[in-house]
């Protein structure tokens, strides 16, 4: 088996429109940033007030 055939079998092709899917849109980056900020805020709060946990 050639290595190029192996890569074509593993990597999914791009959509017909040329984009690589919905997961690369800006809304997913914004959602990830919000989740990261909430997680950091929770961790900082738990460091400041450890008696609550």
N, C-alpha and C positions, 0 to 999 in steps of 0.2 A: 504494500500500500504506500503510495506516495504521501509525503508530508502535506502537500497542498490539498489532497483529497481528505486527509484527516482533519485539517482546519475547516474545510467547507462542511464537513459533517458535524462539527462541534459548534461553530459560530453561526448563529441564526442570520439569515440575510436581512438587509434593510427593507423597510416597507416600500411599496410601489411608489409612494410620493417622494422617496429619497431620505426621509427622516428615519431616525433609529428607534423611534417608539415614544410612548407617552412619558416614560420615567425621566426623560431629559428636559422636560418643560420647566419653566421658571417656578410654577406653583409647587413642584416637589422640592426645589431648593429652598423656597420660603418655608414650607412645612418642616423641612429638616432643621432649618435655622431656629424656628420657634420651639421645636422639641428640644434642641440642644440648649437654648436659653432657659427653658423651664427646668431642665435637668441641672444645669449649673446653678440656678437660683435655689433649687432644693438642696443641693450639696453645700452651698455656702450657708444657707439657713441652718442646716443640721450641724455645721461646724460652729456657728455662733451660739445656738441654743441646743446643746446636746442633751439637756435634761428632758426635752420634749420627746426624745426618741428612746 
